[in-house]
Amino acid sequence: MKKFFTFLFVCTLAGATCLQAQEMQKNTSLLSASAGFLPGVGAGISYDYGLIDTWGPGVFTVGGYIGYTHLGKSYYGDNRFFKDVRYFISPRVTYRYTINNTFEVYGTFMLGYYVGTTATINAYKALPAITAGYRYFLTDKISLFAETGFNITILNAGFNLSF
């Protein structure tokens, strides 16, 4: 995990000279891939589409999210081990506000379907999720992000592609 964050830091420093940003606007799309941890180690993919930009200084986006986390192995007697995994799929609504041509802050609300599998329990339920984060623009099409909140993992970081 240290290597990932070192790589992320180096990419941020290397991109500091490329401050041409494409703000999230109406009718633009954003594809994100992330890695996260706490609890366990996970990954997620999300898509956002700029929908409304007339309700204030930012833009509202709608999209979807799919996430996965692995919490390790659980022991269940008779020398049997089971993976402790969780999945989350959800539509999402995000409010994005661009601070300057380098940073954007955002907040996301999701209400999705959660599946948790352990040695003795299979949990299926609706689950709300709220995250807050920021996005750092490297170029007009590529950006890095970090977020925290209640999601499939608590801390997430990754990259975005705008189109």
C-alpha positions, 0 to 999 in steps of 0.5 A, spaced: 500 500 500 505 504 501 508 503 494 501 505 491 501 512 495 508 513 493 506 513 486 500 517 487 504 522 490 509 522 485 504 523 480 501 529 483 508 532 483 509 530 476 502 533 474 503 540 478 506 543 471 499 541 467 494 545 471 489 546 465 483 543 468 476 541 465 471 542 470 465 538 471 460 541 466 453 539 464 453 533 459 460 531 460 462 524 463 467 522 468 469 515 469 473 513 476 477 507 478 479 507 485 483 502 490 481 503 498 482 500 505 479 500 512 476 495 513 480 490 508 482 492 501 478 494 496 476 497 489 471 500 485 469 503 479 464 509 478 461 513 472 458 520 473 454 524 468 453 532 469 446 533 469 444 540 472 448 546 473 443 551 474 442 550 481 448 554 484 455 555 483 457 547 482 454 542 478 450 535 480 452 529 477 448 522 476 451 515 475 453 509 478 458 505 483 460 498 483 465 496 489 468 490 492 472 489 498 476 483 501 477 482 509 481 476 509 479 469 511 475 467 516 476 460 520 470 456 520 471 449 524 474 442 521 480 446 518 475 450 513 476 457 511 472 462 507 473 468 504 470 474 507 468 479 502 463 484 500 460 487 494 456 494 493 452 496 487 449 503 487 446 509 483 449 515 485 448 523 486 454 527 486 455 535 487 461 538 485 464 544 486 471 547 482 475 551 487 480 553 482 483 550 476 487 545 480 482 542 485 475 540 485 471 538 492 465 534 492 460 530 496 456 523 494 450 520 496 448 513 494 443 508 496 445 501 493 445 494 494 450 490 499 452 483 499 456 481 505 459 473 505 462 470 511 463 463 513 456 463 517 452 469 514 450 471 507 447 479 508 443 482 503 440 489 504 439 496 502 445 500 504 446 508 504 453 511 503 455 518 503 462 520 501 466 527 501 472 528 497 477 532 492 479 531 485 486 534 483 487 536 475 493 533 472 491 535 465 484 537 462 482 529 461 486 526 467 485 527 474 487 524 481 482 523 487 481 522 494 475 521 498 473 518 505 466 516 508 461 510 509 462 506 502 465 499 501 471 502 504 472 508 508 478 511 505 479 511 497 484 514 492 484 513 484 484 517 478 479 520 473 478 520 466 473 526 463 470 525 456 
